[in-house]
């Protein structure tokens, strides 16, 4: 069984790459004092706009650009209410998720012929994105957040926003970084891991990203470890399916999510969030 899990790990790492990109983006945003519950809708929108852009231009790179553009639009909508007008961040994020789910579902049914037969990334390109997500982005974020004055002010916005001049600029910047990463994750999901767009294809990855940020104690290293654990749980799911042990398929699909829930239950009450996280400043 151990051998089967080891062989399934590379697949699990590739499959969890969109999740890691979302985790990294949400980590930056929460460090600035914002809880973006709408990251699920951001990824879902990016997955659709990536396919539309790819089909229109027949370019995978344009598809990724389209995915990032879609995520930026959702981020701008969230920021307008949560940052500019200081609306409740949880309510705003929930509303954006519902809007994204309904709007993408409507467009999918209206023009479903546009969402199939997209050009998949080559194997080399897929693994290049994996390396960027698992190595390059974590290093860049670690340097940005903990070794620059910009990162210091961004983190201060999540701890003591009254002490940061032009605090909203740093929160907008954090939201833009999240859109870049989550948009890339959504595009990778539809252009590389799937053969097109499908309704609700993010399947809760945004919500799992929120839990992994908490598990990782709002640090880059913790985010990588949390995502890796989710990937191992996914590998276990693949292993159990390969072993044909007789469990229902849908029960096996729940394994990674159950593992994530158990991990969160184990650390509840033992983490310290940024002081201003979720506040309407």
Secondary structure, 3 states (H helix, E strand, C coil): CHHHHHHHHHHHHHHCHHHHHHHHHHHHHHHCCCCCCCHHHHHHHHHHHHHHHHHHHCCHHHHHHHHHHHHHHHHHHHHHHHHHCCCCHHHHHHHHHHHHHHHHHHHHHHCHHHHECCCCCCHHHHHHHHHHHHHHHHHHHHHHHHCCHHHHHHHHHHHCHHHCCCHHHHHHHHHHHHHHHHHHHHHHHHHCCCCECCCCCCCCHHHHHHHHHHHCCCCHHHHHHHHHHHHHHHHHHHHHHHHCCCCCHHHHHCHHHHHHHHHHHHHCCCCCCCCCCCCCC
